[in-house]
Amino acid sequence: MIRFSHVAKTFRRARVLDDINLEIGLGERIALIGSNGAGKTTLIRCLLGEYTHEGQVAIDGRQPRRERAQVLKEIGFVPQLPPPLKMPVGQLIAFASKLCDTDPQRIFDLAGRLGLDTAPILERQFVRLSGGMKQKVLIAVALGRDARVLVMDEPAANLDPEARKIFFEILAERAAQATMLISSHRLNEVSALVNRVIELDMGKVVLDDKVADDVSLASLLDCRILVKRPDPALAKALLTWQFADLGDGLQWQGQVAGPDRLRFLGMTSRYVGLISDLRMTETMQ
């Protein structure tokens, strides 16, 4: 599916990628991790055909640099930083759908599933949207096509918990038909999404390992929390996760997306002195 063969890239004598050799198959979900400057973004840009480089990159035998228009039709890309596009949202969606030969309604429908009503913002410049709205538009554009390769850089960073839950559902629907490359600084942010981890350091692959694939992207956790006393900060945090107050701020109940369990537990750990009981039961939709 994807092959990096002796790929190297140098900027002003600095070796950013150094002899990268990787084989990635259809259906694999890759966590591409590493610190700032490790080479993650450069590797992604080589895959997208944005950079010249030594060695070869191929997607189904096609070279992204030489056959960029054809290859990009096969790729859905969600960047970490939204581009400063001044075009209206409606024009952006029309352009993207024409570029990848897809029905723009698919993009509108995906945005709606993520909780974004596009009707009021069609004439608004993309650059003037909030961070969460920009992220939802970019995800809808990337996934609203028949892409066999999904490249995502911190894709859910600006999403609220409910939108993250829907995002994971959409990824689950595509898991068998697409290869996913998810870039992140921290493995714990994406560990439940992937079945293989590739770590870069100083432009080299220092880890390439399969990981347990026990968490379904579509799984949900029924969660019940008991607290010792009502606390406004904890209540605000739980309401953000769409939890319901079952009585005087002492009992809370809600659902957490399976891939989001570490993020949720990280949030609750800030209130560990207040929580007397926390139970999570995995279920499927």
Wavefront OBJ file of the C-alpha trace (Angstrom):
o trace
v 0.000 0.000 0.000
v 2.555 2.602 1.195
v 6.297 2.161 0.790
v 9.155 4.365 1.936
v 12.420 3.140 0.451
v 15.684 4.770 1.597
v 13.920 8.116 1.984
v 16.138 10.982 3.127
v 15.652 14.728 3.282
v 18.156 17.501 4.033
v 17.448 21.149 4.795
v 20.511 23.431 4.735
v 22.846 20.540 5.555
v 20.599 19.354 8.399
v 19.562 15.721 7.879
v 15.843 15.741 8.780
v 15.062 12.247 7.444
v 17.786 9.622 7.346
v 17.288 6.421 5.331
v 13.627 5.714 6.165
v 12.430 2.255 5.095
v 8.813 1.347 5.865
v 6.086 -0.900 4.461
v 2.500 -0.042 5.496
v -0.418 -2.241 4.461
v -4.100 -1.596 3.815
v -6.084 -1.461 7.053
v -3.132 -0.658 9.275
v -3.610 2.208 11.721
v -0.257 3.782 12.433
v 0.686 6.082 15.297
v 3.556 8.222 14.037
v 5.111 9.627 17.184
v 8.182 11.601 18.157
v 9.225 14.884 19.704
v 9.296 18.203 17.858
v 11.960 18.051 15.163
v 11.930 14.244 14.977
v 10.899 14.306 11.314
v 7.176 13.442 11.495
v 5.899 16.434 9.531
v 8.642 16.117 6.902
v 7.797 12.436 6.395
v 4.113 13.325 5.953
v 4.951 16.052 3.449
v 7.050 13.615 1.439
v 4.075 11.238 1.434
v 1.841 14.066 0.179
v 4.303 14.896 -2.604
v 5.126 18.353 -1.238
v 8.904 17.815 -0.977
v 11.612 16.497 -3.229
v 13.709 13.883 -1.436
v 16.201 11.096 -1.834
v 14.872 7.553 -2.158
v 11.340 6.624 -3.166
v 7.843 7.019 -1.763
v 5.013 5.057 -3.368
v 1.291 4.606 -2.744
v -0.005 1.578 -4.634
v 3.034 1.918 -6.886
v 2.429 5.593 -7.665
v 4.928 8.252 -6.681
v 3.245 11.217 -4.966
v 5.730 13.752 -6.296
v 5.400 12.720 -9.943
v 1.716 11.760 -9.986
v 0.472 14.171 -7.374
v -2.986 14.921 -8.766
v -3.888 11.229 -8.998
v -2.328 10.313 -5.658
v -4.005 13.147 -3.744
v -7.398 11.839 -4.821
v -6.562 8.744 -2.780
v -5.525 10.687 0.347
v -7.588 12.414 3.024
v -5.417 14.836 5.015
v -6.193 16.590 8.307
v -3.390 19.037 9.221
v -2.500 19.953 12.795
v -2.714 23.686 12.065
v -5.656 24.808 9.900
v -4.493 26.748 6.835
v -5.305 30.512 6.854
v -7.772 30.221 3.982
v -9.827 33.334 3.284
v -12.256 31.614 0.917
v -15.837 31.077 2.178
v -16.640 27.687 3.675
v -19.106 26.874 0.886
v -16.500 27.620 -1.759
v -13.906 25.522 0.069
v -16.224 22.514 0.204
v -17.178 22.932 -3.467
v -13.508 23.140 -4.469
v -12.526 20.114 -2.372
v -15.387 17.972 -3.668
v -14.530 18.820 -7.291
v -10.846 18.103 -6.702
v -11.507 14.598 -5.408
v -14.586 13.819 -7.537
v -16.988 13.414 -4.632
v -20.492 14.648 -3.908
v -20.281 17.794 -1.725
v -23.321 16.536 0.182
v -21.115 13.820 1.703
v -18.940 16.558 3.213
v -21.967 18.478 4.496
v -23.397 15.286 6.015
v -20.147 14.438 7.810
v -19.875 17.966 9.176
v -23.427 17.613 10.465
v -22.606 14.331 12.189
v -19.727 16.092 13.932
v -22.179 18.691 15.228
v -21.429 21.489 12.769
v -24.374 23.137 11.031
v -22.778 24.428 7.829
v -25.815 26.371 6.559
v -25.131 29.544 8.627
v -21.392 29.601 7.787
v -21.329 28.932 4.038
v -20.529 32.575 3.282
v -18.127 33.014 6.198
v -14.391 32.943 5.528
v -12.797 29.724 6.740
v -10.082 31.686 8.562
v -12.750 33.398 10.707
v -14.171 30.165 12.125
v -13.397 28.995 15.664
v -10.725 26.327 16.130
v -13.282 23.571 16.680
v -15.340 24.595 13.648
v -12.237 24.647 11.437
v -11.290 21.167 12.625
v -14.753 19.792 11.867
v -14.707 21.252 8.361
v -11.236 19.810 7.683
v -12.223 16.364 8.982
v -15.399 16.398 6.879
v -13.406 17.400 3.777
v -10.789 14.687 4.404
v -13.245 11.878 5.153
v -15.963 12.916 2.723
v -14.234 11.113 -0.142
v -13.284 7.538 -0.994
v -9.750 7.954 0.311
v -7.754 4.786 0.862
v -5.110 6.659 2.863
v -6.018 8.923 5.777
v -3.207 11.131 7.087
v -4.104 12.972 10.276
v -1.945 15.253 12.416
v -3.428 15.567 15.950
v -6.867 15.248 14.293
v -9.096 15.464 17.373
v -7.147 18.077 19.333
v -9.766 20.846 18.954
v -12.875 18.678 19.183
v -15.261 18.553 22.124
v -15.877 15.094 23.681
v -19.150 14.495 21.812
v -17.550 15.380 18.465
v -14.584 13.147 19.298
v -16.989 10.272 19.912
v -18.576 10.769 16.478
v -15.137 11.160 14.892
v -14.088 7.752 16.258
v -17.323 6.239 14.916
v -16.551 7.590 11.448
v -13.009 6.190 11.609
v -14.436 2.795 12.636
v -16.626 2.818 9.514
v -13.529 3.351 7.364
v -11.103 1.067 9.220
v -11.297 -1.901 6.841
v -11.062 0.138 3.640
v -8.349 2.633 4.535
v -4.841 2.905 5.899
v -4.528 5.507 8.654
v -1.406 7.437 9.600
v -2.001 9.450 12.777
v 0.766 11.794 13.892
v 1.052 12.857 17.524
v 3.590 14.064 20.053
v 2.168 11.702 22.689
v 1.368 8.021 22.289
v -1.306 8.101 25.014
v -3.368 10.483 22.868
v -3.692 7.957 20.028
v -2.805 4.570 21.556
v -6.402 3.312 21.497
v -6.809 4.275 17.828
v -3.926 2.310 16.334
v -2.523 -1.174 15.848
v 1.069 -0.191 15.057
v 3.468 2.400 16.456
v 6.307 4.016 14.510
v 8.559 6.388 16.431
v 10.985 8.810 14.816
v 13.950 10.438 16.509
v 16.443 12.698 14.747
v 15.113 11.571 11.384
v 15.480 7.837 12.015
v 12.968 5.097 12.814
v 13.802 4.054 16.375
v 10.682 1.956 17.038
v 8.340 0.033 14.749
v 6.070 -2.328 16.641
v 2.614 -3.861 16.555
v 0.391 -3.034 19.513
v -2.647 -4.671 21.062
v -5.775 -3.935 19.054
v -8.365 -4.690 21.716
v -10.236 -1.374 21.712
v -12.857 -1.004 19.019
v -13.033 2.472 17.514
v -16.809 2.251 17.917
v -16.842 1.032 21.528
v -18.455 3.034 24.327
v -17.935 2.994 28.080
v -20.931 3.368 30.374
v -19.546 5.373 33.274
v -20.902 6.111 36.752
v -19.145 8.427 39.214
v -19.872 9.028 42.890
v -18.327 12.051 44.607
v -17.952 12.961 48.283
v -19.356 16.456 47.927
v -20.571 18.709 45.116
v -17.794 20.605 43.367
v -18.419 23.287 40.697
v -15.168 22.622 38.806
v -15.784 18.867 38.592
v -19.419 19.459 37.627
v -18.352 21.787 34.806
v -15.827 19.228 33.536
v -18.376 16.374 33.592
v -21.014 18.483 31.843
v -18.476 19.090 29.083
v -18.403 15.305 28.628
v -22.243 15.299 28.437
v -22.617 13.577 31.817
v -25.945 13.821 33.660
v -26.263 14.838 37.322
v -28.371 12.129 38.997
v -28.702 13.909 42.316
v -27.339 17.032 44.012
v -23.985 16.835 42.231
v -23.086 13.618 44.051
v -23.883 11.057 41.356
v -22.995 11.383 37.688
v -23.622 9.116 34.724
v -22.585 9.262 31.085
v -20.786 7.579 28.203
v -17.182 7.871 27.069
v -15.863 6.757 23.681
v -13.572 3.756 24.100
v -10.589 5.435 22.413
v -11.066 8.434 24.729
v -10.768 6.528 27.997
v -7.231 7.733 28.782
v -8.163 11.346 28.119
v -11.232 10.993 30.350
v -9.318 9.316 33.163
v -6.684 12.016 32.886
v -9.402 14.608 33.453
v -10.901 12.787 36.432
v -7.454 12.296 38.004
v -7.421 16.022 38.787
v -10.337 15.409 41.144
v -9.218 12.103 42.630
v -9.642 13.440 46.178
v -13.337 14.107 45.526
v -14.245 10.861 43.755
v -15.327 7.998 45.987
v -16.227 5.552 43.218
v -15.743 5.384 39.445
v -16.998 2.481 37.365
v -16.661 1.973 33.625
v -18.318 -0.840 31.649
v -17.483 -1.369 28.005
v -20.334 -1.743 25.571
v -20.823 -1.620 21.811
v -23.119 0.633 19.852
l 1 2 3 4 5 6 7 8 9 10 11 12 13 14 15 16 17 18 19 20 21 22 23 24 25 26 27 28 29 30 31 32 33 34 35 36 37 38 39 40 41 42 43 44 45 46 47 48 49 50 51 52 53 54 55 56 57 58 59 60 61 62 63 64 65 66 67 68 69 70 71 72 73 74 75 76 77 78 79 80 81 82 83 84 85 86 87 88 89 90 91 92 93 94 95 96 97 98 99 100 101 102 103 104 105 106 107 108 109 110 111 112 113 114 115 116 117 118 119 120 121 122 123 124 125 126 127 128 129 130 131 132 133 134 135 136 137 138 139 140 141 142 143 144 145 146 147 148 149 150 151 152 153 154 155 156 157 158 159 160 161 162 163 164 165 166 167 168 169 170 171 172 173 174 175 176 177 178 179 180 181 182 183 184 185 186 187 188 189 190 191 192 193 194 195 196 197 198 199 200 201 202 203 204 205 206 207 208 209 210 211 212 213 214 215 216 217 218 219 220 221 222 223 224 225 226 227 228 229 230 231 232 233 234 235 236 237 238 239 240 241 242 243 244 245 246 247 248 249 250 251 252 253 254 255 256 257 258 259 260 261 262 263 264 265 266 267 268 269 270 271 272 273 274 275 276 277 278 279 280 281 282 283 284 285
